[in-house]
Amino acid sequence: MKAKRLMKVIVFLLAMGLLTFGAAIVTMKALTWGRTVVVPDESGKELASAIIELKGYGLEIKVDRQEHHPSVPSGFVIEQSPLPGSTVKKGRSVSVVVSLGSEEVGVPILTGDIQRRAQPLLKQAGLTMGDTVRAYSDAPIDSVIAQYPAAQAVVQKGVQVDLLISGGPVLAKYITPDLRGRTLPEAEAKLRPMGITVSAPATAQAGAGGAGREVVSQEPKAGYAIMSGDVIKVALGAAPQTQPSAQPAGAKPQAAAPFISTVGIKPPAPAQAAPASAPAPARIAPTQAVAPSPAQPAPAQKPKPSAHVITNPLAPANTKP
């Protein structure tokens, strides 16, 4: 029985405590009703406008700090605490961060400098590297020939700077000349105006006894396309010499053919062919006369026909010599 009564007393006390706590909450809500407000959003508003608006809500404003911002103009609220939508008592202060605007910096001078040094200079100035474009130029290769924004311009911190980089002079195209038979200095002098260099083995350049003085082969070969700045590899060797023809051992040297001058000699007249219809005339061989002996004069004799006489077929039959 005593235990049951004790339990009833405990339950009663707990119920009374809960009722008292609930009543206290309701009383506090009733007492504070009309003394709390919902914090408005002041981000992106000018500081003077934010002060007036918070005053209307029964709140105060407190500038916590000022800092640069790339997009929020100077004198405008960047952020606040408590956050917008929070419920606070009237008279409480709202802390805000006010923008100083974007930080302005000067663009460093990059023209004339090499590209690899531009990145550290831009980072030191609070800027970043933008687009880089290469173009042929007489300026040294990899050097900055133009920039945007221009040097010493005042810009916002973090702005990108675009660069125009030199790619060196325009490379001219040539046809590889034939260097064979030239000495190394002659080959170099030939190619120097084209901006082409010659490469030869050091051992060949220092050849002794006349060896290694003239170009005997080259790569690329003559006639191939080549560009300014390329290298032609050559091989040097001795100049080719004419060797005498070999003769058998013990053979006697042959005498040179005599020199016959043809000055003043007239060429023979071309032979003319006889007409085919006309018969060829007979040729009579001269008689061989016997000289008389000086001691005995030869008697006068009747001349006889010579055995070498050829009868003319066209003469009459009774004709005597």
Phi, psi and omega in degrees: 000317181294325181294319179296318179296321180297319179295320179297321180296319181294317179296320179296318180294320178296320179294320179294321179296317179297319178295320180294318180295318179295321179294324180293319179296314180298321179295318180294319178297319180293322181289323183268001180296125183093000178252359178247153180223161175265126184292125178282167179270118181251004182294135179082002179260152179294148186300319180296319178294323179294321180297316181295317182295317180293328175299322179293334176272001181079025181243157177257164178239141180226122178280109182287312179197169176235140180207160179285147178219134185292335185243333181275125181295163180295137179087005179252153183284129178270312181208168183215163176210128001296160182292156178301139181095351179284149178260123182225164176286152175295145181093352179283152181268144175249119180277137181228155174250124185257139182279140171266005183086180179287144179280128181260136181226163177267139179283127179290161178279116182248339181297138182090345179266166180276158188297320185292344177268349181290322182300309179297323180294320178292319179295321178296328179274359181083021180244170181235159179282130178262220180283145176237128181235138179258144178212149177294137182201158175283350177292158179303145182298143180070014177265153180278122180252348176198156179212153176215127359299159183294162180298141177070009174285146179267119183226170177287147179296137181094357180293147177276142179244121179273144184233145172251119187254140179283131175262010181090176181290162178293132181275118180277149179257139180225168172260127183300122178283164177274115183261358183296137181090351177267151172283166182299315177298324179293320178294319179295320179294328179291321186266346183300316178297338179274353184076024181248137181255160181246136178239126179225147178301140181297326181292324180289327180294330183261027182297148182253159176065029179090349180285147176078025183255338183237152180284126179251340176204160183210157178215117004288161182283167181298137179100346179278154178285141180215152184244156177300134184099348179282173181235134175256123178269128182236155173245132182257146179203184180285152177290137180295137181241146180281125182265137177293150181292141183285142177240150178298153180295134178084354181286142179277142179294136181282140179289146181289146179296138181297149180271123180247120180279138179255012181289131176086354181270125181273139177292147179297146180290142180295140180290141179253129181283139179286151177300145184289332185281330184278136178287149181288134179289150180284144178255132181254121179286141179293145179284151178267106181277138180262122181291136180289148180291139182292333183282314182243117179290141183287135177292152180287123179238156177289128182296138178251150178295140180286150179290345183268001183283134178255123183291136178280123181292343183271344181285158177295158186290329183267008181290131180255155179286000000 
